[in-house]
Amino acid sequence: MNTWQFLISAWTWNPGVLAAGAAALAGYVAAFRDRRRIGWLLAALGVFFFVLLSPLNALADGYLFSAHMAQHILLLLVAPALALLSLPRDFSLPKFLRPLANPCVGWASGVGAMWFWHAPALCNAAVASKPVYAVQTVSLLALGTMFWWQTLAPREAQRISPLAGVLYLFTACTACSVLGIILTFSPVTVCASYLHPTDRLGLLGLIREDWGMNLERDQQIGGLLMWVPMCLLYLSAIFAQFARWYGATPAPVQPVLKEKIS
Amino acid sequence: MNGDTITLAPGVGAGARILSDAKREHYRLAWLSTVDHKRIGILYMLTALVFFVIGGIEAIFIRIQLAVPNNTFLHPDTYNQIFTMHGTTMIFLVAMPVLFGFVNYILPLQIGARDMAFPRLNAFSFWLVPLGGILLHFSVLSGGGAPAVGWFAYAPLSETPYSSQNNVDYWALALFVLGIGSVGTAINIIATVVSLRAPGMTMRRLPLFTWINFINAFIVVAALPVLNAGLVMLLIDRRLDAHFFLPLAGNGGGSPVLWQHIFWAFGHPEVYILALPAFGMLSEIIPVFSRKPIFGYEFVAASSVAIALLSFGVWAHHMFTVGMGRTADLFFAISSMLIAIPTGVKVLNWTATMIGGRLRLQTPMLFCIAALIQFTCAGLTGISHAMPALDWQTKNSYFLVAHFHFVAVGMIVFVILAGVQYWFPKMSGRMLSERLGKWSFWLMVIGFNMTFVIQHFLGYAGMPRRVYTYPDLPGWTWMNLVSSFGAVFMTAASLVLVYNIVLSLFRGKPAGDNPWNAWTLEWATTSPPPTENFHELPPICSRRPLWDVANPDRPDEVVGAVDEPIRLPDKNKTSILVFIFSEIGFFGVLILAYLYFNARPQPGPGPQELNLFKTAIFSVCLFASSLTIWRAEVSERRSQKGAMAAWLAATVVLGGIFIGGQGMEYYDLFRSGVNVSTNLFATTFFTLTGFHGLHVCMGLIALLIMLGLTLAGDFQRHHSTALTAVGYYWHFVDAVWVAVLTVVYILPHLR
């Protein structure tokens, strides 16, 4: 198998995933009359399907730790952010969910999700067992939503102040970078399941020979993905906070100032 | 609020009345005991000037030695010592102190504050600079001469087998002391900006110099503890026979590459720690001398944060030649190139500020323009080093020397000189001579470019750096000679500058309050400002309050609302949170080192020697003490003196039990022959738990002070946030223990 054949053939049509996506779309259409922001939801679903149906999923399924990490980042940081942006601007949380909309909870869920699922035992379990994998996927989406709610909630009043948001994202970035650094420079394999892949799709030759991906390099890429591109995502979000902060200028009240000075 | 000016709250300007005239006269002499931010700022600058002379003489020696091939002016060993001392001195004892000096002097004035948030901490931080400088130079008398390991002190060269004299110990101690001082200053800066702004000075109206130094303080707080952790490990290696960074024959040795990671995880942010204050000065001076507000304030402000964040993610580009593998090289090449974006944005902003402005080409502006051009060159050569393939070729050559001197001298020093010209009138009340200033400017431009432009070509011609001499190869000789001649011009420029300063102090033209028609608050008070800084402040509605006062018919657009209230969080809580942030960096490195060395079982003793059960018992005591201190805070709020003292005493006892338990554990380990130098498990274990124990002891001291104050009735007279601050610290110490307990005691059982 060469790379092209792989990229074409490795798509799967997981009915569970498709059903979940369709349900989300139907739910959105049913719940909201104002559907101007549906484009964001479609983007979120696109990411969701890409993560779980594309060749990326095939690679993450026992072959490559780095592919698993890419999935992780997309599910935790990209899809939930896009989904939150799709909410109508007058949306408010149902009462029973409000306790979750707390900055400490949000920060802990975003950072905790990364650290928790990379404990060696859990990382292996998620690769080895389908139900654990499903739980992981759902939990990443949920925890990512809780994380982003603090800065991307539909209404200004629901968000933390922009400078607090900068600190929130800055510290989250640092905390994830530390894990990325550990993975990159760790002398041992973090996720042992990838040590001896069962070659169900006959890909091992392609990956090891053609792509030159050995175990060490694979883990290094995984760690670096978490360290560098993830930090850039946080950095973009930090810029959004600055845009929000400096952009929130009410109309200038010139005459009052003149009066004050003169 | 409709009057001419905003009257300050009572108490803010009270400094003038507290002291009698005789006492003020006394304190005018007492520079040594001063806690006034302006005097401390000047002390910083004078100290930096002293060390600048020393570091400059070292530079001259280097250039004399390299002026001709096969020179024997300096012994090779002496040369190594001199270039080590030159680098260390210029970075830690010149650039950082002078920049902190400017911040100390200017920043409180710019936000309309009376002083820094913690004046005595400020004085303490300053006095650590001369202490560190003396420690560093004392090594010369220690028998083995000055340290000769480069300013980066790469292991294993810096380890005992290769540097057996104790000069490297002095080097490490000096940097450790200086690092503590820098963190202290940074905490002070953050607390000042957060808690001491004048009415109307909202965070969005901060002058850029203040804003950028505020951001910079976070880099200092995050980066310096990383270096300090590395220095501690180096000292443990050297004094206690451990081997963090020393590879041993066979199994179980340490990792010299780890030192490089730690050093550059500090070292790269350090570049920005020096560059950002300079960016701040450029952002003040260029608009004033272009008679135009800065172009894109928001972009300059936000890109500083981007630089701060990116600076921590790219240190490995200093290590392309180490052999980290192609993957890591690729990622770091990309992220390093990204840094060019926010810095490029800034250069664009400064340039665009000048376009269409009515430029006044006085000395400060000339220095700024030269700095901008030279910094652009430095940026271009910098990007070329982000390419691993090119970096392998040029990293150890004079091309790199030229690159970082273009940043450090071509940009940072030039901007510092601009700052001296710009703010000297405020500090002394007298103008520097414009004629002498121009002389020093042109001498500096010629000298600097003569010295360092040619070094790019020397590097491409293959001349390696850190060599004490070179053979007479074609091209090398004349280029080195030109470079050395440039140093003569730079020396002349420095002498003219010092002459200018001394002359102007006595004969300079009186400056008046605002000689440059600038717009920020430091120019709203007399030159030099009175002890209490301001008697009254103009209204602050925009980023240029003095412009609004001078041009009432065309004021700047109001930023935010006109009477926007400002929120000033408590300075005690702010500072302790920032301090905790810096401590996380310190413990983070120690924990990462533990994980790194214990990922595979070490030969010899390992975690199995530890008794989880006993540890669990005294850990519970420590965790319980978090509850008792919380109860003490509650009692304080309810003004129950007795209960508060009791809860505090309980906290001290519980903390004491923990320390006792840890002492017993250590005793058991020592008895079974495990000590800090046994193997890397023991080394990392004792380092991590030992430093945690040290922090618990510091917390106990703070608690005992609190207890004493409580018994003396201090908290009854006035409620204070001091106990809350101590409480935060104590909770943090507990949280660290949660991490240590997990990593050291519990994790091995999960394998």
Interface residues (C-beta under 8 A of the other chain):
Chain A: A121 L163 V166 F170 C173 T174 S177 V178 I181 I182 T184 F185 S186 P187 V188 E216 R217 Q220 I221 L224 W227 V228 C231 L232 Y234 L235 I238 F239 F242 W245 Y246 T249 P250 P252 V253 Q254 V256 L257 K258 E259 K260 I261 S262
Chain B: M1 N2 M203 R204 A222 H261 E298 A301 A302 V305 A306 L309 L310 F312 G313 G325 R326 T327 A328 F331 F332 I334 S335 L338 P539 C541 D548 V549 P552 D553 P555 E557 V558 V559 G560 A561 V562 G588 L592 L595 Y596 A599 R600 L750
